[in-house]
Amino acid sequence: MMMKAPISILSWLQTSFLLRLLGVRAERRNAFLESRFFNAHVSKEPVTWFHASSLGELEMLKPLIEDFHKRGLKVGVSAFSDSAYPGLLDLKKITVYADLSPREDEWKRLFDRFKVEKLILAKYDFWPGLLDAASRANAPVIVINAQMRTSLRRIVQAFRFLGVRMPKLFLFPNDLVAEGELRANLGNEVKLFVAVDPRWEQVARRVEKQTRSRALVKWSEKISELRKPIGMIGSAWLQDLDVILPVLKNHKDSLVIVPHDLSPKNIEEIENRVKKWELEDRTLVVNEMGILVELYRFADWVFVGGGFGKGIHSLLEPAIYSVPIACGPSRYYDFIETKELAKRNLLTRCETAQAFEAWLKEKSVDQETKEWIHSKRKLYSIVLEECIRIEGVN
């Protein structure tokens, strides 16, 4: 018994009316309602399919997508959220297909059209139609940065109840805790490999490819004129500055603020706060987008913004430079890398201004941690080779 009835219900729910009612944007609605993949050229060779839920997960898979292409392997890419659309456009030139994902009931048609032989996902984006299509195609399912979620357990239970064969699962959690949770819940039904997060590789490649844009040259020169040590607040929110700036008044560190919001009104608010705490003679406010990762290399310490606002921003970007990092508490436990970085004393969670001041006095990064960061690229190559090696089950 296959899953036609449940999947038909899901596809009915994905109607234009309900999507509009839920506020789904036009790009996503059109992807649901159109069979876009039928306009793409079909490869005669087998294809490895990558699927992500949103832009963050797509960035996680991007190094693998690029390296599969470099090996001469055909690749297709899809994502659920329209936030990933710009990233998908960037991948079109190296893939047989790169667009938003279809409805649940169209996955099998997509798999058949592109001769999908392998499916690679990020974290936990499991959908019944997607897994059913992989099962019918005898395509193994590889999950990068795999995490245990109730949705996975329920899908496994539903497949058993309906008599549907699960595809062969190869899960790559990035720590022993996640591996233990997956093993306890799924037992011998899956193959497990503890592996590095590919985002380390993605950030390292961006650092390597630093383009000397006019904006980067301009701000690099300005930062180089500051007296050391230099602290940097990346993706800064006003709420972060209200905690940090009063503390820095009593320290001699120079400061670079790279705002999350570059609107003139927000920049003015930031500059007013800098003046209030008498920091303007040793502070730069960067009103340029797209150069934060490159600027982190000037920092002696970093505070990643958002932790006193809606949630912390990317931690791996400054971590690649082996600098001490602090952040606020908001959404701290939502990210899998926080535990790993904190264990290495590279990251400290500061809930108050007093905690930030204590960290500012004690921060340090040892040589062992620096070597650990450098090892990430070697560990990524192991993940790549394993993903290439895994084959379908006939």
N, C-alpha and C positions, 0 to 999 in steps of 0.2 A: 504493500500500500504506500503510495507516494503522497506528497503534501499538497496536492492540487487545491483541495478545499480551503485549508488555512491560508495558503498563499493568495488564492483568489479574493479572500476577504481582505487581506492586507492591501492588495492592489486596488480594490474598490474604495478603501479608505483614502487612497492617494488620488482622489479626484480633484479637479481644478477648484471646485467650490470649497471643499474642506481645506485644501492647501491655502487658499486665499483667506479663509476664516481664521486659520492658525497663524496668519501673517508670514507665510513662506514667500520669499522673494521670487520674482519672475524667472530668474535664471534656474532656480531649483525646480519650480513648477514645470517649466518647459522640459527639463531633463526627465522628470517623471512621466510626462504625458507624451513625449516624443521618443521614438526609437532611434536615437541619434547614431548609434553604432552601425546602423544599416547604411549610413552614408560614408563610412570609412572604408578604405581599401583593406581587403582581407589578406592576411599573410598565409602563404602556403606552408610555412614552417610552424611548428608548435610555438605557443606563446606562454610566457610566464606573466601572470596577471597580479598586479599590485592594487590593493584597495585600502583607502584610508577614510576615517570618519570626517576629518576636517584638516585645516592647513597644518596644525601642529603635528599630527600623525603623518601627513604627507612629507613634511620635512624630515621626520624620523626615517622614512623609507627611501628618501631621495638618494643617499649614497649607494644603496643597493641597486636602485633603478639605473643610475648612471653606470655602475660597474657591470651589471648584466649586459647593458648595451655595448660597453667597451669590449666585452668578451664575445661579441657577435651574436648574442642571444636576443630573440625578439621579445619585446615587452609591451604590455598594455597597462594603463593606469586609470583608475576611477576614484572618486571621492564622493561622500554623501553630502557634505555641507558646501554651500556656495562660497563660503569663506576660502575654500581651497582653489577656487577657479583660477586666480592669477598664477598659482603654482602649477596647475595643470597646463595652462597655456605655455608656460616655460618649457614643459616636458614634451610638447607635441613633436618637436623636431627629432627626438630620439625614440619615439614610441610608435606603435602601429595604431594606437588610440589613446587619447588623454582627454577625459571629459567627466562630467558628473555622472554618478551611477544611475542605472535604470530602475524601473519598478521591480519589486520582488519577483513577480512572475516572469520577468524577462531575462533573468540571469542565465537560465539554461540556453536560451537562444543566443545570448552573447557568447557563452562558453563554446557552443557549437560553431558559431560563425568564425571565431578566432582560434579554434583548436587549442583551447587553454589546457595546458598540461600541469600547471602548478599555480597555486594561489598563495600570495604572501600578504598578510594583514599586519596592522599595528595595534598592539595592546589588547583590545577586547571587542572589536567591532564585528560581532557575530550576528548574522541574520539568517533566518530559516531558508529563504530562497537561495541565498548565496551558498550556504553549506550544502544544500540539496543539489545544486548545480555542480559543485565540486565533487560530490559523491557519485553522481551519475557519470561524470567525466573521468572517474578514477584519478582525480587530481589531488595530490597531498596538499594540506593546508598548513602553512608555516606562519607562526605568530611571533612577531618581534616585540620585545619588552612585554611578554605575556603576563597578564595579571588575572587572578581569580575574581570573577564577577558572578553574581547571582544569575545574570542572563545566560552565561555559558552553561551553568549547571542545569537551568531550566530547559535550554535547547537540547542538551544531551538526554534529559528525561523525556522530552516531547518526542524526539526521534525514536527512542526505545518504545514509547507507548504506541506510536503510529506504525511501528515496524519498519522505519526508514533507516537505511544504513548510514552511519556517520562516516565522513571522509577521514582518512588517516591524518591525525593531528601531530604536528611537531612544534612544540612550544619552547620559546627562548626567553624565559624570565631573566631579569638582570641581577637578581640577588637570591640568596638561599631561602629567605623568608617566603618570597613569591613562589619559588620552586616547591617548598614544603606545602603551601596552601593548595597549589595545583595538584600535587601528588595525592594529598589527602582527599581531595574532592573527586578526582578523575581516575585515580589508581593506575592500572596498567593499560588504560585505553589510549594513552598518549605517550609520545617520546619527549623527554625533557632535557634541555641543554641550558645551563646557566651561561649567559653571554653578555657582552658589553652592549650598551645603548648606542646605536648608530649615530645618534645626534652628536656625540663627541667627534666622530669623523666629519660630520657635516660642518660643524663649527671650525674644526682644524683646517678644512679645505677653504673655507671662506677667509680665514686668517692668511693662509698661504697665497691666495689670489688677490690680496689687497691691491686695489687699483688706486693709483695716485690721482684721484679726482681733485679738482680745484678746491672743493669744500674741505676735503681731508687735509690737503696741504696747508690750507689757511689755518684750520683749527689746530693742526699738529704744531705749527710754528708758534701759535699763541700759547698752547699748553707747555711747550718746551721752555718758555720764558718764565713760567711759574717757579717759585721756590719749592723745593722738595721738603718733606714728603707731600705727595699729591693724592688726595682722596677724590673719588668720583661717585656721584649719585646717578646711576643709570636708570632710565625710564622713570624719572622722578615725578611724584605727585605732590601736590601742595601739602597733603596730610603728612607725607614723609618729612618734608622740610620743616614743618612745625615741630617735629620731634628732634630732628638732627641739628638744625642751625643753632639753637640756643646752646647746645653742647659744644659745637665747634668754635663758638665765641671764645671759649677758654682754652683753645688749643691753637697751635701755630701752623697747622697743616693748610696748604692751599687746597682749593676746592674747585672741581669741575662739575657742573650740573647739566645733565642732558635730559630735558623734560620729556615726559610721555606725550603731553599735549603741547604742540608748537604754535598754537594760536596766539596772536598778539596780546589778547587779554590775559592769557595764562602766563606768558613771558613777563608781562608787566607785574602780575601778582608775585611771581618769583623774585623779580628784581626788587620789589618793595620789601619782601621778607629779608633779602640779603642786606639791604640798607638798614632795616630795623635792627639787625644783629651786628651791624658794623663790620661786615665781611667783604664789602665791595672791592677793597684794595687787593684781595687775594682770591677772588672768585671769578670764574668764567661761566657764563650761561650760554650753552651751545644751542643756537636756534637753527639747526640743520638736521634733516632727516636722513637716515640710512647709513650713518657712519659710526654708530655706537660701538659695534664689535671692534672696529679698527682702533677706536680711541681708548678702549680698555687697556691697551698695551702700555699706556703712559701712567696707569694708576699704581700706586703703592698699596692702596686698599680700595675696596668697592662696597658701596651700599646699593643693593638692587631694590629699586622702587616698587611701589604698589602694595607693600606689606602693611601699610597703615591706611590703605585705600581698599580697592576692590580685590586685590590679590597680587602676589609677587610676580614679577616678570622673569625672563629667562635667566637661569643661574649658570648654565653651562658656558655661556659666552664669556663672562669674566673668569670662570674657573679654568678655562683652557690656558690662561696666562699665569696660573699658579699664584694668584694674589689672594690675600685674606678677604672673605666676603661676609657681609652681614645683611640681614633683611628683617622686615617686620613680620608679624604673626599671621596676617590674613592669607588663608588658603595654603599655608605652609605645608600641611600634611596631604595636600592634594597632588603633590608632585613626587614621583618616585625617586628623583635624584637628591632630594633634600636629605634623606636618611644616609645615603652613600657619602655625600659631601660633608655632612656633620660628623660622621664617624671618623673621617680623616682630619677633623678640626679645620677644614677649609671654609666651612659655613657655620655661622652663629645666628640663631634666632633671637632677636631683641624685641621684647614686648613693651619696654619702656625706655625713656631717655636715659635713665640710670644704667640700664643694661647695655645700651649702646656706648655710653661713656666708659664702662668697665671693659667692654670689648676693645674699644679704641686704644686703651692702655696696654692690653695684654696680647693683642693679635699677633700671629706669626704663622709661617708655613715652613715645615721642615723639608729636608732634601728628599726623604722617603716619599712624601706626598707628591713632590714635583716629578719624581721618577714614575710614580703611579699614574699620573696624568699622561706622561709621555707614552706609557705602555698601552694606552687606549687604542691607538691606531693599529698596533700589532694584533690586539685582541679582536678588533673589527675585521681584520683580514681573515681570521678564523671563522667568524660568523658568515662572511661572504662565501667562503669555500664550502661551508656546510650547506648553505642555502642552495648553491649550485648543484651540489652532490645529490641532494634528496630527490628521489624520483617517484613517479606515480606507482600505485599498486594495482596490478591487473587482476 
